[in-house]
């Protein structure tokens, strides 16, 4: 256990309250025996005070327990879960303050009903262990919740980007000028930028960048990246410096994540970079004209993306930041899949659900995502066309998709392309908008008759469509059948009880 002052205070408070109640003493009774005030003893029991030794000796004598037992950090067996909770990195490092809750609030809950609260929190920890949910999973889940709370738009970061541009007298243009970000990093922040293909270390071939903290900060950037990708890395590094963010990671890869601050600061620096590279006002005008078109045009969508020299990831990333703030469209989900060309395995590597409808997620790692999803369809197309398509090219398509179980309908736009650093792997991004009145009012081409309508589900294992109804099925509906059988049992049981009454 991490025996810091706060934990020791809470352990003492719990032990004091337990010993006092077992003796049948009120706080007033104990106050009279120790010459300490009721309010002071109450503060101790709440874990807010840790008395001096002489006062602890007086309390131990009044309760007729050894002094060593009272002050020992060890707790009785019925409170053992408390130790596990207090020692858990999940609870110790989780960003409760982000949601208006403090670690103290959690411990306050335990002091009010220690056995019940400890059992509940221990269950939470056990679930994470059983399903191999690591601490970083909680961090990223917290970040997604933080994004949802703010509708994925952060005005303070937008203003910081605008301020930076003004301070540097940069002309606002759509075209990304990689050199000015690199030059700023070197001249203003004293970086040494090294472009290297990383061929010397095969294990690091797909690393985008590496930061080395030294007297002269060094930033190693993979030479194989596209100019716009390098610009994003440079802009992100500027974001760390300009925003005064501490960095606790050296690589662009999600290795060695051990704190939420690391995850949050990475997000802030990335958001800042997106705001620098793709100007909000310029993009607003382009999207406004695009949404006012009566027919969907994939080429027009790609031309907007090309105008900003953006990769599909960068463009959809920025698109998701601004869509609610600029157009009031806030109910959407964003998914990113990777697929090794020629295989039937699709990995969901990034997700953000801003809609009230449960969207596909990565919890069911051993299940097969619905092959009717547009993004998976594009990945299959890309695998077939890969010999005729360059790494810089992208496929784009659109789909109206209705979930079979909920009837919730989404307007999905998807982009797919090969990864620059992993040419045998393709990646697809999809942003799906809930087709409500707000969306239909803003996007004129929502009912374009040329757009295909498709019924979808989460995974094959959860889908009740037969093989005749769905030729794309790649796994049996095991979970659907289990749920169906359980429901029939419940109905039969209810009918039997009704007959016997």
C-alpha positions as CSV (number, residue, x, y, z in Angstrom):
1,X,0.0,0.0,0.0
2,X,1.0,3.6,-0.6
3,X,1.3,4.8,3.0
4,X,1.1,8.5,2.4
5,X,-0.4,10.9,5.0
6,X,-3.8,10.9,3.4
7,X,-4.1,7.1,3.4
8,X,-2.9,6.9,7.0
9,X,-5.4,9.4,8.1
10,X,-8.3,7.5,6.6
11,X,-7.1,4.2,8.0
12,X,-6.9,5.7,11.5
13,X,-10.3,7.2,11.1
14,X,-11.9,3.9,10.1
15,X,-10.2,2.0,12.9
16,X,-11.2,4.7,15.4
17,X,-14.9,4.6,14.3
18,X,-15.0,0.8,14.3
19,X,-13.4,0.5,17.8
20,X,-15.7,3.2,19.2
21,X,-18.9,1.7,17.8
22,X,-17.9,-1.8,19.0
23,X,-17.5,-0.4,22.5
24,X,-21.0,1.2,22.3
25,X,-19.6,4.7,22.7
26,X,-20.9,7.9,21.2
27,X,-18.5,10.7,20.1
28,X,-19.7,12.6,23.1
29,X,-18.7,9.7,25.4
30,X,-15.3,9.4,23.8
31,X,-14.8,13.2,24.0
32,X,-15.4,13.2,27.8
33,X,-12.9,10.3,28.3
34,X,-10.2,12.0,26.2
35,X,-10.7,15.7,26.9
36,X,-10.9,16.1,23.1
37,X,-13.8,17.9,21.4
38,X,-16.6,16.1,19.6
39,X,-15.8,18.0,16.4
40,X,-12.1,17.1,16.6
41,X,-12.9,13.4,17.0
42,X,-15.3,13.6,14.2
43,X,-12.6,15.1,11.9
44,X,-10.3,12.2,12.9
45,X,-12.9,9.6,12.0
46,X,-13.5,11.3,8.6
47,X,-9.8,11.0,7.9
48,X,-9.3,14.8,7.9
49,X,-7.0,15.0,11.0
50,X,-4.1,12.9,12.3
51,X,-3.5,13.7,16.0
52,X,-0.2,14.0,17.7
53,X,1.1,10.9,19.6
54,X,-0.1,12.1,23.1
55,X,-3.6,12.5,21.8
56,X,-3.5,9.1,20.1
57,X,-2.3,7.5,23.4
58,X,-5.3,9.1,25.2
59,X,-7.7,7.8,22.6
60,X,-6.2,4.3,22.7
61,X,-6.5,4.2,26.5
62,X,-10.1,5.3,26.4
63,X,-11.0,2.6,23.9
64,X,-8.9,0.0,25.8
65,X,-6.9,-1.0,22.7
66,X,-3.1,-1.1,22.3
67,X,-1.6,2.1,20.9
68,X,0.3,0.1,18.2
69,X,-3.0,-1.5,17.0
70,X,-4.6,1.9,16.6
71,X,-1.8,3.5,14.7
72,X,-0.8,0.5,12.6
73,X,-1.6,0.8,8.9
74,X,-2.9,-2.8,8.9
75,X,-6.7,-3.2,9.0
76,X,-8.9,-6.0,10.1
77,X,-9.9,-8.7,7.7
78,X,-13.4,-7.1,7.1
79,X,-11.6,-4.0,5.8
80,X,-9.0,-5.8,3.7
81,X,-10.7,-4.7,0.4
82,X,-9.9,-1.1,1.5
83,X,-6.2,-1.8,1.3
84,X,-6.6,-3.2,-2.2
85,X,-8.6,-0.2,-3.3
86,X,-6.1,2.3,-1.8
87,X,-3.2,0.4,-3.4
88,X,-4.9,0.2,-6.7
89,X,-3.4,2.3,-9.5
90,X,-6.9,2.6,-11.0
91,X,-8.2,4.5,-8.0
92,X,-5.0,6.2,-7.0
93,X,-4.3,7.7,-10.5
94,X,-7.8,8.0,-11.9
95,X,-8.7,11.7,-12.7
96,X,-11.7,12.1,-10.4
97,X,-11.2,15.9,-10.2
98,X,-11.9,16.1,-13.9
99,X,-15.5,15.1,-13.1
100,X,-15.9,17.2,-9.9
101,X,-15.0,14.3,-7.6
102,X,-11.9,14.0,-5.5
103,X,-10.0,11.0,-4.2
104,X,-11.1,12.2,-0.8
105,X,-14.7,11.9,-1.9
106,X,-14.1,8.2,-2.6
107,X,-12.5,7.6,0.8
108,X,-15.3,9.6,2.4
109,X,-17.7,7.1,0.9
110,X,-15.7,4.3,2.5
111,X,-15.7,5.9,6.0
112,X,-19.6,6.2,6.0
113,X,-20.1,2.5,5.1
114,X,-16.7,0.8,5.1
115,X,-17.7,-2.8,4.5
116,X,-20.3,-2.1,1.8
117,X,-18.3,0.6,0.0
118,X,-15.1,-1.5,0.2
119,X,-16.8,-4.6,-1.2
120,X,-18.3,-2.5,-4.0
121,X,-15.0,-0.9,-5.0
122,X,-13.2,-4.3,-4.7
123,X,-15.7,-5.7,-7.1
124,X,-14.8,-2.9,-9.5
125,X,-11.1,-3.8,-9.2
126,X,-11.8,-7.5,-9.7
127,X,-13.8,-6.9,-12.8
128,X,-10.9,-4.9,-14.3
129,X,-8.6,-7.8,-13.4
130,X,-10.8,-10.5,-14.8
131,X,-11.3,-8.8,-18.2
132,X,-7.7,-7.6,-18.3
133,X,-8.7,-3.9,-18.2
134,X,-5.4,-2.1,-17.7
135,X,-5.0,1.3,-16.0
136,X,-4.5,3.1,-19.3
137,X,-7.9,1.8,-20.5
138,X,-9.5,3.7,-17.6
139,X,-7.4,6.8,-18.6
140,X,-8.6,6.7,-22.2
141,X,-12.2,6.1,-21.1
142,X,-11.9,9.1,-18.8
143,X,-10.5,11.2,-21.7
144,X,-13.5,10.1,-23.9
145,X,-15.9,11.1,-21.1
146,X,-14.1,14.5,-20.8
147,X,-14.5,15.0,-24.6
148,X,-18.2,14.2,-24.4
149,X,-18.7,16.6,-21.5
150,X,-17.2,19.4,-23.6
151,X,-18.9,18.3,-26.9
152,X,-15.4,17.6,-28.1
153,X,-14.7,21.3,-28.5
154,X,-12.2,23.2,-26.4
155,X,-12.4,27.0,-26.9
156,X,-9.3,27.7,-24.7
157,X,-7.2,25.6,-27.0
158,X,-8.7,27.2,-30.1
159,X,-7.9,30.6,-28.7
160,X,-4.3,29.6,-27.9
161,X,-3.8,28.4,-31.5
162,X,-5.2,31.7,-32.8
163,X,-3.0,33.7,-30.4
164,X,0.1,31.7,-31.4
165,X,-0.6,32.5,-35.1
166,X,-1.0,36.2,-34.4
167,X,2.2,36.4,-32.3
168,X,4.2,34.8,-35.1
169,X,2.6,37.0,-37.8
170,X,1.6,33.9,-39.8
171,X,-0.8,34.3,-42.7
172,X,-3.8,32.1,-42.3
173,X,-3.9,29.7,-45.3
174,X,-5.4,26.3,-46.0
175,X,-2.2,24.8,-47.2
176,X,0.1,23.2,-44.6
177,X,3.6,24.6,-44.7
178,X,5.7,22.0,-42.9
179,X,8.9,24.1,-43.0
180,X,7.5,26.9,-40.9
181,X,6.5,24.5,-38.1
182,X,9.9,22.9,-38.2
183,X,11.7,26.2,-38.3
184,X,9.7,27.5,-35.3
185,X,10.5,24.4,-33.3
186,X,14.2,24.9,-34.1
187,X,14.6,28.7,-33.8
188,X,12.0,29.5,-31.1
189,X,12.3,26.4,-28.9
190,X,15.9,25.4,-29.6
191,X,15.1,21.9,-30.9
192,X,17.3,19.8,-33.0
193,X,15.1,18.0,-35.5
194,X,16.5,14.8,-37.0
195,X,14.8,13.0,-39.8
196,X,15.6,9.3,-39.8
197,X,13.9,6.3,-41.4
198,X,14.7,4.2,-38.3
199,X,15.9,1.3,-40.4
200,X,18.6,0.5,-37.9
201,X,16.0,-0.7,-35.4
202,X,13.4,-3.0,-37.1
203,X,11.3,-3.0,-33.9
204,X,10.8,0.8,-34.2
205,X,9.9,0.9,-38.0
206,X,6.4,2.2,-37.3
207,X,7.3,4.8,-34.7
208,X,6.4,8.3,-36.0
209,X,8.6,10.3,-33.7
210,X,10.9,10.1,-30.7
211,X,11.5,13.0,-28.2
212,X,14.8,13.1,-26.3
213,X,15.0,15.4,-23.3
214,X,18.6,16.8,-23.2
215,X,20.3,20.2,-23.0
216,X,19.3,20.6,-26.6
217,X,15.9,18.9,-27.0
218,X,16.0,16.4,-29.9
219,X,13.0,15.3,-32.0
220,X,13.6,12.3,-34.2
221,X,11.0,12.1,-36.9
222,X,10.5,9.1,-39.2
223,X,11.7,10.2,-42.6
224,X,9.1,8.0,-44.4
225,X,6.1,10.1,-43.1
226,X,4.2,12.4,-45.4
227,X,5.0,16.2,-45.1
228,X,1.6,16.8,-43.5
229,X,2.2,14.1,-40.9
230,X,5.6,15.6,-40.1
231,X,3.9,19.0,-39.8
232,X,1.4,17.6,-37.3
233,X,4.3,16.2,-35.2
234,X,6.1,19.6,-35.2
235,X,2.9,21.5,-34.4
236,X,2.1,19.1,-31.6
237,X,5.6,19.6,-30.1
238,X,5.0,23.3,-30.3
239,X,1.8,22.8,-28.5
240,X,3.6,21.1,-25.6
241,X,5.9,24.1,-25.3
242,X,3.5,26.9,-26.0
243,X,0.8,25.6,-23.6
244,X,3.3,24.8,-20.9
245,X,2.4,21.1,-20.8
246,X,4.6,18.6,-19.1
247,X,5.4,15.6,-21.2
248,X,5.9,12.1,-19.7
249,X,6.3,10.1,-22.8
250,X,9.1,10.1,-25.4
251,X,7.5,8.3,-28.3
252,X,4.5,8.8,-30.6
253,X,3.4,5.3,-29.7
254,X,1.2,4.7,-26.6
255,X,4.0,3.0,-24.6
256,X,4.6,3.3,-20.9
257,X,1.4,5.2,-20.0
258,X,1.4,5.6,-16.3
259,X,-0.7,8.8,-15.5
260,X,-3.8,10.5,-16.8
261,X,-1.9,13.8,-17.1
262,X,0.2,12.1,-19.8
263,X,-2.9,11.2,-21.7
264,X,-4.6,14.5,-21.2
265,X,-1.6,16.6,-22.2
266,X,-1.1,14.5,-25.3
267,X,-4.7,15.2,-26.2
268,X,-4.3,19.0,-25.6
269,X,-1.1,19.2,-27.6
270,X,-2.8,17.2,-30.5
271,X,-5.9,19.4,-30.4
272,X,-3.7,22.5,-30.5
273,X,-1.8,21.1,-33.5
274,X,-5.1,20.4,-35.3
275,X,-6.2,23.9,-34.7
276,X,-3.0,25.3,-36.1
277,X,-3.0,23.1,-39.2
278,X,-6.7,23.3,-40.2
279,X,-8.1,26.8,-39.6
280,X,-11.6,26.8,-38.1
281,X,-13.0,29.8,-40.1
282,X,-11.7,28.5,-43.4
283,X,-13.1,25.0,-42.8
284,X,-16.4,26.3,-41.7
285,X,-17.0,28.0,-45.1
286,X,-15.9,24.9,-47.0
287,X,-18.2,22.6,-45.0
288,X,-21.1,25.1,-45.2
289,X,-21.0,25.0,-49.0
290,X,-20.5,21.2,-49.0
291,X,-23.5,20.6,-46.7
292,X,-25.7,22.8,-48.8
293,X,-25.3,20.5,-51.9
294,X,-28.4,18.5,-52.8
295,X,-26.3,15.4,-53.7
296,X,-23.4,13.7,-52.0
297,X,-20.1,13.9,-53.8
298,X,-17.2,11.8,-52.5
299,X,-14.8,13.6,-54.8
300,X,-15.9,17.0,-53.5
301,X,-15.3,15.7,-49.9
302,X,-11.8,14.5,-50.9
303,X,-11.1,17.8,-52.6
304,X,-11.8,19.7,-49.3
305,X,-9.4,17.3,-47.5
306,X,-6.8,17.8,-50.2
307,X,-7.1,21.6,-50.0
308,X,-5.8,21.4,-46.4
309,X,-3.1,18.9,-47.3
310,X,-4.5,16.7,-44.6
311,X,-4.4,13.0,-44.1
312,X,-7.8,11.3,-43.5
313,X,-7.0,10.9,-39.8
314,X,-6.1,14.6,-39.4
315,X,-9.1,15.8,-41.4
316,X,-11.7,13.6,-39.6
317,X,-10.0,14.4,-36.3
318,X,-10.5,18.1,-36.9
319,X,-13.9,17.6,-38.4
320,X,-15.0,16.0,-35.1
321,X,-13.7,18.9,-33.1
322,X,-15.8,21.5,-34.9
323,X,-19.0,19.9,-36.2
324,X,-21.0,20.7,-33.1
325,X,-19.6,24.1,-32.4
326,X,-20.0,25.2,-36.1
327,X,-23.2,23.4,-37.1
328,X,-24.9,22.2,-33.9
329,X,-24.5,18.5,-34.9
330,X,-23.2,16.8,-31.8
331,X,-24.6,13.3,-31.9
332,X,-22.1,11.2,-33.7
333,X,-19.6,8.4,-33.3
334,X,-16.1,8.1,-34.6
335,X,-14.3,4.8,-35.2
336,X,-11.0,3.9,-36.6
337,X,-10.2,0.3,-37.8
338,X,-6.9,-1.3,-38.9
339,X,-6.7,-4.3,-41.2
340,X,-3.8,-6.3,-42.5
341,X,-4.5,-6.5,-46.2
342,X,-5.7,-9.9,-47.2
343,X,-6.9,-11.0,-43.7
344,X,-10.3,-11.1,-42.3
345,X,-9.3,-9.5,-38.9
346,X,-10.4,-5.9,-38.2
347,X,-9.1,-4.2,-35.1
348,X,-11.0,-1.2,-33.7
349,X,-8.1,1.0,-32.5
350,X,-9.8,4.3,-31.7
351,X,-13.4,5.2,-30.8
352,X,-15.4,8.2,-29.6
353,X,-19.2,8.0,-29.1
354,X,-21.0,11.3,-28.8
355,X,-24.5,9.9,-29.4
356,X,-27.0,8.5,-27.0
357,X,-27.0,5.2,-29.0
358,X,-24.6,2.5,-28.1
359,X,-22.1,2.4,-30.9
360,X,-19.6,-0.3,-31.8
361,X,-16.8,-0.6,-29.2
362,X,-13.7,-2.6,-28.6
363,X,-14.8,-4.5,-25.4
364,X,-15.7,-7.7,-27.3
365,X,-12.2,-8.3,-28.6
366,X,-13.0,-11.9,-29.6
367,X,-16.1,-11.1,-31.5
368,X,-16.4,-10.3,-35.2
369,X,-17.5,-6.7,-36.1
370,X,-20.4,-6.5,-38.5
371,X,-19.1,-6.8,-42.0
372,X,-21.8,-4.5,-43.3
373,X,-20.2,-1.4,-41.7
374,X,-19.0,1.0,-44.4
375,X,-15.5,1.3,-42.9
376,X,-14.9,-2.5,-43.1
377,X,-16.4,-2.6,-46.6
378,X,-13.9,0.1,-47.7
379,X,-11.0,-1.8,-46.1
380,X,-12.0,-4.9,-48.2
381,X,-12.1,-2.8,-51.3
382,X,-8.8,-1.2,-50.6
383,X,-7.2,-4.6,-50.1
384,X,-8.4,-5.6,-53.6
385,X,-7.2,-2.3,-55.2
386,X,-4.0,-1.9,-53.3
387,X,-1.8,-2.7,-56.3
388,X,-3.3,0.1,-58.3
389,X,-3.4,2.7,-55.5
390,X,-0.6,4.7,-53.9
391,X,-0.1,5.2,-50.2
392,X,-1.2,8.8,-50.5
393,X,-4.6,7.9,-52.0
394,X,-7.8,7.4,-50.1
395,X,-11.1,5.8,-50.8
396,X,-14.3,7.5,-49.6
397,X,-17.9,6.4,-49.4
398,X,-21.1,7.2,-47.6
399,X,-23.9,5.0,-46.2
400,X,-27.2,5.3,-44.3
401,X,-26.9,2.6,-41.7
402,X,-29.8,1.5,-39.4
403,X,-29.0,-0.7,-36.3
404,X,-31.3,-3.7,-36.3
405,X,-31.9,-3.8,-32.6
406,X,-32.6,-0.1,-31.9
407,X,-33.6,1.2,-35.3
408,X,-31.3,4.1,-34.7
409,X,-30.2,5.4,-38.1
410,X,-26.8,7.0,-38.8
411,X,-25.4,8.9,-41.8
412,X,-21.8,7.5,-42.1
413,X,-18.9,9.0,-44.0
414,X,-15.8,6.8,-44.2
415,X,-12.3,7.2,-45.6
416,X,-9.7,4.4,-46.0
417,X,-6.1,4.3,-47.1
418,X,-2.9,2.3,-46.6
419,X,-0.7,3.3,-43.6
420,X,2.5,5.0,-44.6
421,X,4.7,3.3,-42.1
422,X,3.0,-0.1,-42.3
423,X,2.2,-0.5,-46.1
424,X,0.7,-4.0,-45.5
425,X,-1.9,-2.5,-43.1
426,X,-4.9,-0.5,-44.2
427,X,-6.7,2.0,-42.0
428,X,-10.3,3.3,-42.2
429,X,-11.9,6.2,-40.3
430,X,-15.7,6.6,-40.1
431,X,-17.8,9.3,-38.6
432,X,-21.5,8.5,-38.2
433,X,-24.1,11.1,-37.5
434,X,-27.4,10.3,-35.8
435,X,-30.0,11.1,-38.4
436,X,-32.2,13.4,-36.3
437,X,-33.9,16.7,-37.3
438,X,-30.8,18.8,-36.5
439,X,-28.7,16.8,-38.9
440,X,-31.3,16.7,-41.7
441,X,-31.7,20.5,-41.4
442,X,-28.0,21.2,-41.8
443,X,-27.0,18.5,-44.3
444,X,-29.0,18.9,-47.5
445,X,-27.9,15.7,-49.1
446,X,-29.0,13.4,-46.3
447,X,-31.8,11.9,-48.5
448,X,-29.8,11.6,-51.7
449,X,-31.4,8.6,-53.4
450,X,-28.0,7.4,-54.6
451,X,-26.8,6.7,-51.1
452,X,-27.2,3.1,-50.1
453,X,-29.3,2.1,-47.1
454,X,-28.0,-0.8,-45.0
455,X,-29.1,-2.6,-41.8
456,X,-26.2,-3.2,-39.5
457,X,-25.5,-4.7,-36.1
458,X,-22.6,-4.7,-33.6
459,X,-21.1,-8.1,-34.1
460,X,-22.0,-11.3,-35.8
461,X,-22.2,-13.0,-32.4
462,X,-24.9,-10.6,-31.4
463,X,-26.9,-10.5,-34.6
464,X,-30.2,-12.5,-35.2
465,X,-30.1,-12.3,-39.0
466,X,-29.9,-15.7,-40.7
467,X,-27.2,-16.7,-43.2
468,X,-29.9,-16.3,-45.9
469,X,-30.6,-12.7,-44.7
470,X,-27.0,-11.8,-44.3
471,X,-24.4,-13.2,-46.8
472,X,-21.6,-11.2,-45.0
473,X,-21.9,-13.2,-41.7
474,X,-18.5,-14.6,-40.6
475,X,-19.5,-16.1,-37.2
476,X,-22.4,-17.8,-35.6
477,X,-24.9,-15.8,-33.5
478,X,-23.8,-17.4,-30.3
479,X,-24.5,-14.5,-27.9
480,X,-27.8,-13.7,-29.7
481,X,-29.0,-17.3,-29.2
482,X,-27.9,-17.3,-25.6
483,X,-29.9,-14.1,-24.9
484,X,-32.9,-15.5,-26.8
485,X,-32.8,-18.7,-24.8
486,X,-32.5,-16.9,-21.5
487,X,-35.4,-14.7,-22.5
488,X,-37.6,-17.7,-23.3
489,X,-36.7,-19.3,-20.0
490,X,-37.8,-16.2,-18.1
491,X,-41.1,-16.1,-20.1
492,X,-41.7,-19.8,-19.3
493,X,-40.9,-19.3,-15.7
494,X,-43.3,-16.3,-15.4
495,X,-46.0,-18.4,-17.1
496,X,-45.5,-21.3,-14.7
497,X,-45.7,-19.1,-11.6
498,X,-48.9,-17.5,-13.1
499,X,-50.5,-20.9,-13.4
500,X,-49.6,-22.0,-9.9
501,X,-51.1,-18.9,-8.3
